[in-house]
Amino acid sequence: MKQKNAYPLRLDDTLQQKLKQLAKDNDRTYRAQIENILKNYVAEYEKENGEIVVNL
């Protein structure tokens, strides 16, 4: 998937370090770990509330 917009994400230092540790534990990059968490959240939300329709 081609990235259209970079989004600078500012996180609390403690949360950032925890995410980096999760990424290491899951053999992912920091960016890939955040993307995975967000994908899982959206999938769970859609499971409970129906598909989110986007107009590209």
N, CA, C and O atoms as a Maestro MAE file, in Angstrom:
{
 s_m_m2io_version
 :::
 2.0.0
}

f_m_ct {
 s_m_title
 :::
 protein
 m_atom[224] {
  # First column is atom index #
  i_m_mmod_type
  r_m_x_coord
  r_m_y_coord
  r_m_z_coord
  i_m_residue_number
  s_m_chain_name
  s_m_pdb_residue_name
  s_m_pdb_atom_name
  i_m_atomic_number
  :::
  1 25 0.842 -1.166 0.000 1 A "MET " " N  " 7
  2 3 0.000 0.000 0.000 1 A "MET " " CA " 6
  3 2 0.894 1.239 0.000 1 A "MET " " C  " 6
  4 15 1.806 1.365 0.817 1 A "MET " " O  " 8
  5 25 0.615 2.141 -0.926 2 A "LYS " " N  " 7
  6 3 1.412 3.360 -1.027 2 A "LYS " " CA " 6
  7 2 0.966 4.359 0.035 2 A "LYS " " C  " 6
  8 15 -0.229 4.584 0.228 2 A "LYS " " O  " 8
  9 25 1.928 4.946 0.711 3 A "GLN " " N  " 7
  10 3 1.641 5.936 1.749 3 A "GLN " " CA " 6
  11 2 1.387 7.275 1.083 3 A "GLN " " C  " 6
  12 15 2.219 7.757 0.314 3 A "GLN " " O  " 8
  13 25 0.232 7.885 1.375 4 A "LYS " " N  " 7
  14 3 -0.096 9.176 0.788 4 A "LYS " " CA " 6
  15 2 0.371 10.329 1.659 4 A "LYS " " C  " 6
  16 15 0.918 11.311 1.157 4 A "LYS " " O  " 8
  17 25 0.156 10.211 2.958 5 A "ASN " " N  " 7
  18 3 0.497 11.292 3.871 5 A "ASN " " CA " 6
  19 2 1.246 10.754 5.078 5 A "ASN " " C  " 6
  20 15 0.793 9.828 5.751 5 A "ASN " " O  " 8
  21 25 2.378 11.340 5.334 6 A "ALA " " N  " 7
  22 3 3.088 11.000 6.567 6 A "ALA " " CA " 6
  23 2 2.413 11.762 7.700 6 A "ALA " " C  " 6
  24 15 2.013 12.914 7.531 6 A "ALA " " O  " 8
  25 25 2.291 11.118 8.844 7 A "TYR " " N  " 7
  26 3 1.648 11.754 9.986 7 A "TYR " " CA " 6
  27 2 2.586 11.661 11.179 7 A "TYR " " C  " 6
  28 15 2.816 10.572 11.705 7 A "TYR " " O  " 8
  29 25 3.128 12.791 11.608 8 A "PRO " " N  " 7
  30 3 4.022 12.742 12.770 8 A "PRO " " CA " 6
  31 2 3.215 12.426 14.031 8 A "PRO " " C  " 6
  32 15 2.306 13.167 14.403 8 A "PRO " " O  " 8
  33 25 3.555 11.344 14.663 9 A "LEU " " N  " 7
  34 3 2.816 10.890 15.837 9 A "LEU " " CA " 6
  35 2 3.615 11.193 17.091 9 A "LEU " " C  " 6
  36 15 4.710 10.668 17.289 9 A "LEU " " O  " 8
  37 25 3.059 12.037 17.922 10 A "ARG " " N  " 7
  38 3 3.722 12.395 19.175 10 A "ARG " " CA " 6
  39 2 3.135 11.555 20.294 10 A "ARG " " C  " 6
  40 15 1.929 11.579 20.540 10 A "ARG " " O  " 8
  41 25 3.998 10.818 20.963 11 A "LEU " " N  " 7
  42 3 3.567 9.924 22.029 11 A "LEU " " CA " 6
  43 2 4.332 10.221 23.307 11 A "LEU " " C  " 6
  44 15 5.456 10.720 23.285 11 A "LEU " " O  " 8
  45 25 3.698 9.903 24.405 12 A "ASP " " N  " 7
  46 3 4.348 9.944 25.705 12 A "ASP " " CA " 6
  47 2 5.580 9.033 25.644 12 A "ASP " " C  " 6
  48 15 5.530 7.967 25.030 12 A "ASP " " O  " 8
  49 25 6.669 9.442 26.266 13 A "ASP " " N  " 7
  50 3 7.918 8.662 26.219 13 A "ASP " " CA " 6
  51 2 7.746 7.230 26.715 13 A "ASP " " C  " 6
  52 15 8.292 6.297 26.126 13 A "ASP " " O  " 8
  53 25 6.994 7.056 27.788 14 A "THR " " N  " 7
  54 3 6.789 5.714 28.337 14 A "THR " " CA " 6
  55 2 6.020 4.836 27.359 14 A "THR " " C  " 6
  56 15 6.384 3.680 27.142 14 A "THR " " O  " 8
  57 25 4.961 5.378 26.771 15 A "LEU " " N  " 7
  58 3 4.186 4.618 25.792 15 A "LEU " " CA " 6
  59 2 5.052 4.279 24.582 15 A "LEU " " C  " 6
  60 15 4.989 3.162 24.068 15 A "LEU " " O  " 8
  61 25 5.844 5.216 24.135 16 A "GLN " " N  " 7
  62 3 6.722 4.974 22.996 16 A "GLN " " CA " 6
  63 2 7.699 3.835 23.285 16 A "GLN " " C  " 6
  64 15 7.904 2.970 22.433 16 A "GLN " " O  " 8
  65 25 8.293 3.823 24.454 17 A "GLN " " N  " 7
  66 3 9.232 2.758 24.812 17 A "GLN " " CA " 6
  67 2 8.530 1.404 24.902 17 A "GLN " " C  " 6
  68 15 9.090 0.383 24.503 17 A "GLN " " O  " 8
  69 25 7.312 1.399 25.425 18 A "LYS " " N  " 7
  70 3 6.555 0.147 25.504 18 A "LYS " " CA " 6
  71 2 6.216 -0.377 24.114 18 A "LYS " " C  " 6
  72 15 6.303 -1.579 23.863 18 A "LYS " " O  " 8
  73 25 5.826 0.527 23.206 19 A "LEU " " N  " 7
  74 3 5.539 0.112 21.836 19 A "LEU " " CA " 6
  75 2 6.787 -0.420 21.140 19 A "LEU " " C  " 6
  76 15 6.711 -1.387 20.382 19 A "LEU " " O  " 8
  77 25 7.913 0.193 21.389 20 A "LYS " " N  " 7
  78 3 9.163 -0.285 20.816 20 A "LYS " " CA " 6
  79 2 9.503 -1.674 21.335 20 A "LYS " " C  " 6
  80 15 10.007 -2.509 20.585 20 A "LYS " " O  " 8
  81 25 9.232 -1.929 22.613 21 A "GLN " " N  " 7
  82 3 9.482 -3.254 23.179 21 A "GLN " " CA " 6
  83 2 8.539 -4.283 22.569 21 A "GLN " " C  " 6
  84 15 8.955 -5.395 22.241 21 A "GLN " " O  " 8
  85 25 7.258 -3.910 22.415 22 A "LEU " " N  " 7
  86 3 6.304 -4.817 21.761 22 A "LEU " " CA " 6
  87 2 6.760 -5.134 20.336 22 A "LEU " " C  " 6
  88 15 6.692 -6.284 19.901 22 A "LEU " " O  " 8
  89 25 7.219 -4.123 19.618 23 A "ALA " " N  " 7
  90 3 7.698 -4.337 18.253 23 A "ALA " " CA " 6
  91 2 8.858 -5.324 18.246 23 A "ALA " " C  " 6
  92 15 8.901 -6.237 17.421 23 A "ALA " " O  " 8
  93 25 9.780 -5.139 19.154 24 A "LYS " " N  " 7
  94 3 10.933 -6.045 19.243 24 A "LYS " " CA " 6
  95 2 10.471 -7.462 19.572 24 A "LYS " " C  " 6
  96 15 10.934 -8.425 18.961 24 A "LYS " " O  " 8
  97 25 9.562 -7.591 20.535 25 A "ASP " " N  " 7
  98 3 9.050 -8.904 20.932 25 A "ASP " " CA " 6
  99 2 8.323 -9.602 19.785 25 A "ASP " " C  " 6
  100 15 8.336 -10.829 19.693 25 A "ASP " " O  " 8
  101 25 7.687 -8.815 18.907 26 A "ASN " " N  " 7
  102 3 6.915 -9.367 17.792 26 A "ASN " " CA " 6
  103 2 7.689 -9.357 16.477 26 A "ASN " " C  " 6
  104 15 7.124 -9.617 15.415 26 A "ASN " " O  " 8
  105 25 8.978 -9.058 16.554 27 A "ASP " " N  " 7
  106 3 9.849 -9.046 15.381 27 A "ASP " " CA " 6
  107 2 9.284 -8.148 14.274 27 A "ASP " " C  " 6
  108 15 9.226 -8.525 13.104 27 A "ASP " " O  " 8
  109 25 8.872 -6.949 14.690 28 A "ARG " " N  " 7
  110 3 8.350 -5.952 13.759 28 A "ARG " " CA " 6
  111 2 9.121 -4.657 13.952 28 A "ARG " " C  " 6
  112 15 9.807 -4.464 14.955 28 A "ARG " " O  " 8
  113 25 8.992 -3.768 12.963 29 A "THR " " N  " 7
  114 3 9.513 -2.422 13.154 29 A "THR " " CA " 6
  115 2 8.539 -1.666 14.051 29 A "THR " " C  " 6
  116 15 7.392 -2.074 14.231 29 A "THR " " O  " 8
  117 25 9.004 -0.588 14.592 30 A "TYR " " N  " 7
  118 3 8.164 0.277 15.429 30 A "TYR " " CA " 6
  119 2 6.939 0.734 14.634 30 A "TYR " " C  " 6
  120 15 5.815 0.678 15.134 30 A "TYR " " O  " 8
  121 25 7.159 1.188 13.396 31 A "ARG " " N  " 7
  122 3 6.064 1.640 12.540 31 A "ARG " " CA " 6
  123 2 5.089 0.511 12.239 31 A "ARG " " C  " 6
  124 15 3.875 0.711 12.277 31 A "ARG " " O  " 8
  125 25 5.609 -0.664 11.942 32 A "ALA " " N  " 7
  126 3 4.760 -1.817 11.642 32 A "ALA " " CA " 6
  127 2 3.944 -2.232 12.856 32 A "ALA " " C  " 6
  128 15 2.797 -2.656 12.715 32 A "ALA " " O  " 8
  129 25 4.520 -2.114 14.047 33 A "GLN " " N  " 7
  130 3 3.793 -2.460 15.265 33 A "GLN " " CA " 6
  131 2 2.619 -1.511 15.473 33 A "GLN " " C  " 6
  132 15 1.517 -1.950 15.802 33 A "GLN " " O  " 8
  133 25 2.846 -0.222 15.285 34 A "ILE " " N  " 7
  134 3 1.768 0.751 15.445 34 A "ILE " " CA " 6
  135 2 0.681 0.497 14.403 34 A "ILE " " C  " 6
  136 15 -0.508 0.538 14.722 34 A "ILE " " O  " 8
  137 25 1.084 0.237 13.162 35 A "GLU " " N  " 7
  138 3 0.107 -0.041 12.104 35 A "GLU " " CA " 6
  139 2 -0.700 -1.294 12.430 35 A "GLU " " C  " 6
  140 15 -1.911 -1.319 12.209 35 A "GLU " " O  " 8
  141 25 -0.053 -2.324 12.947 36 A "ASN " " N  " 7
  142 3 -0.742 -3.557 13.316 36 A "ASN " " CA " 6
  143 2 -1.764 -3.309 14.420 36 A "ASN " " C  " 6
  144 15 -2.883 -3.818 14.356 36 A "ASN " " O  " 8
  145 25 -1.392 -2.541 15.417 37 A "ILE " " N  " 7
  146 3 -2.312 -2.215 16.514 37 A "ILE " " CA " 6
  147 2 -3.529 -1.468 15.978 37 A "ILE " " C  " 6
  148 15 -4.664 -1.765 16.353 37 A "ILE " " O  " 8
  149 25 -3.287 -0.501 15.105 38 A "LEU " " N  " 7
  150 3 -4.396 0.276 14.549 38 A "LEU " " CA " 6
  151 2 -5.302 -0.575 13.668 38 A "LEU " " C  " 6
  152 15 -6.524 -0.444 13.735 38 A "LEU " " O  " 8
  153 25 -4.720 -1.448 12.842 39 A "LYS " " N  " 7
  154 3 -5.526 -2.343 11.998 39 A "LYS " " CA " 6
  155 2 -6.403 -3.252 12.853 39 A "LYS " " C  " 6
  156 15 -7.578 -3.460 12.551 39 A "LYS " " O  " 8
  157 25 -5.815 -3.793 13.930 40 A "ASN " " N  " 7
  158 3 -6.593 -4.664 14.819 40 A "ASN " " CA " 6
  159 2 -7.722 -3.905 15.496 40 A "ASN " " C  " 6
  160 15 -8.817 -4.442 15.662 40 A "ASN " " O  " 8
  161 25 -7.466 -2.658 15.891 41 A "TYR " " N  " 7
  162 3 -8.494 -1.847 16.527 41 A "TYR " " CA " 6
  163 2 -9.651 -1.573 15.557 41 A "TYR " " C  " 6
  164 15 -10.821 -1.700 15.919 41 A "TYR " " O  " 8
  165 25 -9.307 -1.198 14.325 42 A "VAL " " N  " 7
  166 3 -10.350 -0.910 13.330 42 A "VAL " " CA " 6
  167 2 -11.144 -2.178 13.015 42 A "VAL " " C  " 6
  168 15 -12.367 -2.113 12.894 42 A "VAL " " O  " 8
  169 25 -10.488 -3.316 12.882 43 A "ALA " " N  " 7
  170 3 -11.182 -4.574 12.606 43 A "ALA " " CA " 6
  171 2 -12.147 -4.919 13.738 43 A "ALA " " C  " 6
  172 15 -13.275 -5.340 13.480 43 A "ALA " " O  " 8
  173 25 -11.722 -4.748 14.976 44 A "GLU " " N  " 7
  174 3 -12.586 -5.030 16.127 44 A "GLU " " CA " 6
  175 2 -13.766 -4.055 16.160 44 A "GLU " " C  " 6
  176 15 -14.897 -4.455 16.436 44 A "GLU " " O  " 8
  177 25 -13.504 -2.792 15.880 45 A "TYR " " N  " 7
  178 3 -14.568 -1.787 15.851 45 A "TYR " " CA " 6
  179 2 -15.607 -2.146 14.789 45 A "TYR " " C  " 6
  180 15 -16.810 -2.100 15.046 45 A "TYR " " O  " 8
  181 25 -15.126 -2.507 13.582 46 A "GLU " " N  " 7
  182 3 -16.045 -2.862 12.500 46 A "GLU " " CA " 6
  183 2 -16.820 -4.139 12.818 46 A "GLU " " C  " 6
  184 15 -17.976 -4.278 12.420 46 A "GLU " " O  " 8
  185 25 -16.203 -5.049 13.517 47 A "LYS " " N  " 7
  186 3 -16.880 -6.281 13.916 47 A "LYS " " CA " 6
  187 2 -18.074 -5.964 14.817 47 A "LYS " " C  " 6
  188 15 -19.124 -6.598 14.711 47 A "LYS " " O  " 8
  189 25 -17.911 -4.998 15.689 48 A "GLU " " N  " 7
  190 3 -18.964 -4.627 16.632 48 A "GLU " " CA " 6
  191 2 -19.963 -3.617 16.063 48 A "GLU " " C  " 6
  192 15 -21.127 -3.606 16.464 48 A "GLU " " O  " 8
  193 25 -19.518 -2.773 15.136 49 A "ASN " " N  " 7
  194 3 -20.338 -1.648 14.701 49 A "ASN " " CA " 6
  195 2 -20.636 -1.601 13.209 49 A "ASN " " C  " 6
  196 15 -21.344 -0.702 12.755 49 A "ASN " " O  " 8
  197 25 -20.121 -2.531 12.451 50 A "GLY " " N  " 7
  198 3 -20.312 -2.516 11.009 50 A "GLY " " CA " 6
  199 2 -19.150 -1.839 10.299 50 A "GLY " " C  " 6
  200 15 -18.355 -1.115 10.898 50 A "GLY " " O  " 8
  201 25 -19.083 -2.101 9.014 51 A "GLU " " N  " 7
  202 3 -17.965 -1.598 8.214 51 A "GLU " " CA " 6
  203 2 -17.949 -0.077 8.162 51 A "GLU " " C  " 6
  204 15 -18.992 0.568 8.058 51 A "GLU " " O  " 8
  205 25 -16.767 0.474 8.236 52 A "ILE " " N  " 7
  206 3 -16.558 1.901 8.060 52 A "ILE " " CA " 6
  207 2 -16.379 2.130 6.564 52 A "ILE " " C  " 6
  208 15 -15.447 1.598 5.962 52 A "ILE " " O  " 8
  209 25 -17.254 2.908 5.970 53 A "VAL " " N  " 7
  210 3 -17.184 3.171 4.536 53 A "VAL " " CA " 6
  211 2 -16.380 4.439 4.315 53 A "VAL " " C  " 6
  212 15 -16.674 5.485 4.893 53 A "VAL " " O  " 8
  213 25 -15.365 4.333 3.473 54 A "VAL " " N  " 7
  214 3 -14.529 5.501 3.150 54 A "VAL " " CA " 6
  215 2 -14.647 5.790 1.663 54 A "VAL " " C  " 6
  216 15 -14.738 4.877 0.842 54 A "VAL " " O  " 8
  217 25 -14.644 7.049 1.337 55 A "ASN " " N  " 7
  218 3 -14.681 7.478 -0.067 55 A "ASN " " CA " 6
  219 2 -13.315 8.008 -0.428 55 A "ASN " " C  " 6
  220 15 -12.911 9.080 0.023 55 A "ASN " " O  " 8
  221 25 -12.608 7.253 -1.242 56 A "LEU " " N  " 7
  222 3 -11.264 7.662 -1.651 56 A "LEU " " CA " 6
  223 2 -11.291 8.459 -2.925 56 A "LEU " " C  " 6
  224 15 -10.242 8.882 -3.410 56 A "LEU " " O  " 8
  :::
 }
 m_bond[223] {
  # First column is bond index #
  i_m_from
  i_m_to
  i_m_order
  :::
  1 1 2 1
  2 2 3 1
  3 3 4 2
  4 3 5 1
  5 5 6 1
  6 6 7 1
  7 7 8 2
  8 7 9 1
  9 9 10 1
  10 10 11 1
  11 11 12 2
  12 11 13 1
  13 13 14 1
  14 14 15 1
  15 15 16 2
  16 15 17 1
  17 17 18 1
  18 18 19 1
  19 19 20 2
  20 19 21 1
  21 21 22 1
  22 22 23 1
  23 23 24 2
  24 23 25 1
  25 25 26 1
  26 26 27 1
  27 27 28 2
  28 27 29 1
  29 29 30 1
  30 30 31 1
  31 31 32 2
  32 31 33 1
  33 33 34 1
  34 34 35 1
  35 35 36 2
  36 35 37 1
  37 37 38 1
  38 38 39 1
  39 39 40 2
  40 39 41 1
  41 41 42 1
  42 42 43 1
  43 43 44 2
  44 43 45 1
  45 45 46 1
  46 46 47 1
  47 47 48 2
  48 47 49 1
  49 49 50 1
  50 50 51 1
  51 51 52 2
  52 51 53 1
  53 53 54 1
  54 54 55 1
  55 55 56 2
  56 55 57 1
  57 57 58 1
  58 58 59 1
  59 59 60 2
  60 59 61 1
  61 61 62 1
  62 62 63 1
  63 63 64 2
  64 63 65 1
  65 65 66 1
  66 66 67 1
  67 67 68 2
  68 67 69 1
  69 69 70 1
  70 70 71 1
  71 71 72 2
  72 71 73 1
  73 73 74 1
  74 74 75 1
  75 75 76 2
  76 75 77 1
  77 77 78 1
  78 78 79 1
  79 79 80 2
  80 79 81 1
  81 81 82 1
  82 82 83 1
  83 83 84 2
  84 83 85 1
  85 85 86 1
  86 86 87 1
  87 87 88 2
  88 87 89 1
  89 89 90 1
  90 90 91 1
  91 91 92 2
  92 91 93 1
  93 93 94 1
  94 94 95 1
  95 95 96 2
  96 95 97 1
  97 97 98 1
  98 98 99 1
  99 99 100 2
  100 99 101 1
  101 101 102 1
  102 102 103 1
  103 103 104 2
  104 103 105 1
  105 105 106 1
  106 106 107 1
  107 107 108 2
  108 107 109 1
  109 109 110 1
  110 110 111 1
  111 111 112 2
  112 111 113 1
  113 113 114 1
  114 114 115 1
  115 115 116 2
  116 115 117 1
  117 117 118 1
  118 118 119 1
  119 119 120 2
  120 119 121 1
  121 121 122 1
  122 122 123 1
  123 123 124 2
  124 123 125 1
  125 125 126 1
  126 126 127 1
  127 127 128 2
  128 127 129 1
  129 129 130 1
  130 130 131 1
  131 131 132 2
  132 131 133 1
  133 133 134 1
  134 134 135 1
  135 135 136 2
  136 135 137 1
  137 137 138 1
  138 138 139 1
  139 139 140 2
  140 139 141 1
  141 141 142 1
  142 142 143 1
  143 143 144 2
  144 143 145 1
  145 145 146 1
  146 146 147 1
  147 147 148 2
  148 147 149 1
  149 149 150 1
  150 150 151 1
  151 151 152 2
  152 151 153 1
  153 153 154 1
  154 154 155 1
  155 155 156 2
  156 155 157 1
  157 157 158 1
  158 158 159 1
  159 159 160 2
  160 159 161 1
  161 161 162 1
  162 162 163 1
  163 163 164 2
  164 163 165 1
  165 165 166 1
  166 166 167 1
  167 167 168 2
  168 167 169 1
  169 169 170 1
  170 170 171 1
  171 171 172 2
  172 171 173 1
  173 173 174 1
  174 174 175 1
  175 175 176 2
  176 175 177 1
  177 177 178 1
  178 178 179 1
  179 179 180 2
  180 179 181 1
  181 181 182 1
  182 182 183 1
  183 183 184 2
  184 183 185 1
  185 185 186 1
  186 186 187 1
  187 187 188 2
  188 187 189 1
  189 189 190 1
  190 190 191 1
  191 191 192 2
  192 191 193 1
  193 193 194 1
  194 194 195 1
  195 195 196 2
  196 195 197 1
  197 197 198 1
  198 198 199 1
  199 199 200 2
  200 199 201 1
  201 201 202 1
  202 202 203 1
  203 203 204 2
  204 203 205 1
  205 205 206 1
  206 206 207 1
  207 207 208 2
  208 207 209 1
  209 209 210 1
  210 210 211 1
  211 211 212 2
  212 211 213 1
  213 213 214 1
  214 214 215 1
  215 215 216 2
  216 215 217 1
  217 217 218 1
  218 218 219 1
  219 219 220 2
  220 219 221 1
  221 221 222 1
  222 222 223 1
  223 223 224 2
  :::
 }
}
